[in-house]
């Protein structure tokens, strides 16, 4: 699985799926206590290779924070110079923000 702030790429699909379908996805980030559950739209599908790209469309505040925190940790560990996380700010709404740096981060399964 490859993860970004706005979606993910997945491998290992064993069933044929229709592109643009809405799916519920649950995954757990390394060192996380709870799984993240999100709703996503299939952005692209390669049924022959068992791969798909998902675009998040409904992410809880907790899952959003967990994903963004994990991505920031990955970026720092890879040497990216990023701004400190804002504190005391209101919760974001709408689409997930785009962080500077790599588009995808690999998540160990």
C-alpha positions as CSV (number, residue, x, y, z in Angstrom):
1,X,0.0,0.0,0.0
2,X,1.2,3.5,-0.9
3,X,-0.3,6.4,1.1
4,X,-0.6,10.1,0.5
5,X,-2.7,12.8,2.3
6,X,-5.4,12.5,-0.3
7,X,-5.5,8.8,-1.2
8,X,-3.6,5.5,-1.6
9,X,-2.4,2.9,-4.0
10,X,-3.2,-0.7,-3.2
11,X,-1.9,-4.0,-4.5
12,X,-3.3,-7.5,-4.2
13,X,-6.9,-7.0,-5.3
14,X,-8.4,-10.4,-5.9
15,X,-11.8,-9.4,-7.2
16,X,-12.7,-7.4,-10.3
17,X,-13.8,-4.0,-9.3
18,X,-15.5,-1.2,-11.4
19,X,-13.6,2.0,-11.7
20,X,-15.2,5.0,-9.9
21,X,-16.8,2.8,-7.3
22,X,-17.0,4.0,-3.8
23,X,-15.3,1.7,-1.2
24,X,-14.7,1.6,2.5
25,X,-11.1,1.0,3.4
26,X,-9.6,0.2,6.8
27,X,-5.9,0.1,7.4
28,X,-3.5,0.5,10.3
29,X,-0.4,2.7,10.2
30,X,2.9,1.4,11.8
31,X,3.1,2.3,15.5
32,X,-0.6,3.3,15.5
33,X,-3.0,2.1,18.2
34,X,-6.2,2.2,16.1
35,X,-7.0,1.5,12.5
36,X,-8.0,4.3,10.1
37,X,-11.3,3.8,8.3
38,X,-12.0,6.0,5.2
39,X,-14.4,6.1,2.3
40,X,-12.7,6.5,-1.1
41,X,-13.5,6.5,-4.8
42,X,-11.6,4.3,-7.1
43,X,-9.5,6.7,-9.3
44,X,-8.0,4.0,-11.4
45,X,-8.1,0.2,-11.6
46,X,-5.7,-2.4,-13.1
47,X,-7.7,-5.6,-12.6
48,X,-5.1,-7.6,-14.5
49,X,-2.3,-6.6,-12.1
50,X,-4.6,-6.5,-9.0
51,X,-3.8,-2.8,-8.4
52,X,-5.9,0.3,-7.8
53,X,-5.6,4.0,-6.9
54,X,-8.0,5.4,-4.3
55,X,-9.0,9.0,-3.7
56,X,-10.2,9.7,-0.2
57,X,-13.6,11.3,-0.1
58,X,-14.7,10.9,3.6
59,X,-12.1,10.9,6.3
60,X,-12.8,11.3,10.0
61,X,-11.0,14.0,11.9
62,X,-9.1,11.3,13.9
63,X,-8.1,9.4,10.8
64,X,-7.1,12.7,9.0
65,X,-4.8,13.7,11.9
66,X,-3.3,10.2,12.2
67,X,-2.5,10.1,8.4
68,X,-1.0,13.6,8.4
69,X,1.1,13.0,11.5
70,X,2.4,9.7,10.0
71,X,3.2,11.4,6.7
72,X,5.0,14.2,8.5
73,X,7.1,11.7,10.5
74,X,8.0,9.9,7.2
75,X,9.0,13.2,5.6
76,X,11.2,14.2,8.5
77,X,12.9,10.8,8.7
78,X,13.7,11.1,4.9
79,X,15.3,14.6,5.5
80,X,12.5,16.9,4.2
81,X,12.5,20.4,5.7
82,X,8.9,20.9,6.7
83,X,7.1,23.5,8.8
84,X,6.2,22.5,12.4
85,X,2.6,21.4,12.9
86,X,0.3,24.2,13.8
87,X,-1.1,24.1,17.3
88,X,-4.4,25.4,18.6
89,X,-5.8,25.7,15.1
90,X,-9.4,24.8,14.3
91,X,-9.9,21.4,12.7
92,X,-9.7,21.5,8.9
93,X,-12.7,20.6,6.9
94,X,-13.0,19.6,3.3
95,X,-10.3,17.8,1.2
96,X,-7.1,16.6,2.9
97,X,-4.3,19.3,2.6
98,X,-1.4,18.6,0.3
99,X,1.9,18.4,2.2
100,X,5.2,19.4,0.5
101,X,7.4,16.4,-0.3
102,X,6.9,13.0,-1.7
103,X,3.6,12.1,-3.3
104,X,3.4,8.6,-1.8
105,X,4.9,7.0,1.3
106,X,5.1,3.3,1.6
107,X,3.2,1.8,4.5
108,X,4.3,-1.6,5.7
109,X,1.4,-4.1,5.7
